[in-house]
Amino acid sequence: MLLLDHIAQCTQPFIVASKNAGARRLAGASDYARTLMRCPLRYVLADDLVRTCTALGFSEGDEISGCLDLLHLPAEQLWVEWNENARRSALEQVLPECKSSQPDETSRSGTLIHAHRNGRSGRIQTFWLPRGSREPLLAAMETLLDLDGHLEGAPADGLFEGQSVKVFDEVNPQLDHVLRCVRFRFHTSWGHYYAGQTSDPTVRAHLVHSALSAVAFDVPVLLALFLLQSVRADLVEQAVDPGRLNVKRVRTGKPPLLSHVEVSAPVFMQVGRPSGQPRGARRPGPRFHHVRGHIVRRRSTVYWRGPHWRGHIRLGSIRSRTVKLRLPRPEPENATSHIEVT
């Protein structure tokens, strides 16, 4: 069953036990069940498209940053869902430093997007489904997006006062330019809960790091998807209407499933790794490395260049970069001064 169906069928409120205030209800998946059922546009991405969007979103060329003026959110309200295994595997290829030694505990992830009528700004809620569980979870932090860059950012401590903060990529200027359009903030109930639990700067820095890690990689992937849609790439959309299946489900006392649109990108399939070294090379070339699929913009025209392998194995290999996301103002001396999402 898809994540969107788990959320639509979620009825249990999210309650945590607090030593200071006893049981407390926080924002959870059940609070968005009705909203998702009424959402007019629900996308479920195929694995090939997830990998393409991840490679495009975190590539080092002009890419997304050079095409922000072409981007528009496709609807005032929409849902985008993907297989987390596909995104994580693609992310580990473009950013090997993000590979975790711990097994991934998330099976599916998704975002509920509320956009402004102009299609240039919006608010993003992130959800995920833990592996082996039927209870979907809502991220404690939400994402604010303004493609025109009209968002203000507060210091790190402002998160616990309901304010939003910005992050930076110190390595990739293009991705850093995209992040200027993004802010993060706690859901109101989660911010109040965390603020009441501790005032220790080190603990708070850890809370912020954990919350950011759950949402920080969403926006580049989503913007890559919207860019491919904007330039009319050869994406295949297949409407899925579970009407007939729902008739049987209702007869057996099961809740109905939601209709959605499956989106794939067969034209952007990854190329396989070559078996040997290129022949006929007369002079030393670049070290053997993989060139990710990327977009090239020439004024109002956008071109897609498929992924391929380049260089010579005998000259070694090139590893990818490290992504560091940091807050604008340093924390106190005993706190972490930057946040590295891995």
PyMOL commands that set and color helices and strands:
alter all, ss='L'
color gray80, all
select helices_A, chain A and resi 3-8+29-38+47-57+63-70+84-94+96-98+156-161+173-179+188-197+201-213+218-230+243-251+266-268
alter helices_A, ss='H'
color red, helices_A
select strands_A, chain A and resi 14-18+22-26+41-45+77-83+106-115+121-130+137-138+141-146+168-169+182-186+236-240+260-264+287-291+294-298+301-305+308-310+312-317+325-326
alter strands_A, ss='S'
color yellow, strands_A
deselect
rebuild
show_as cartoon
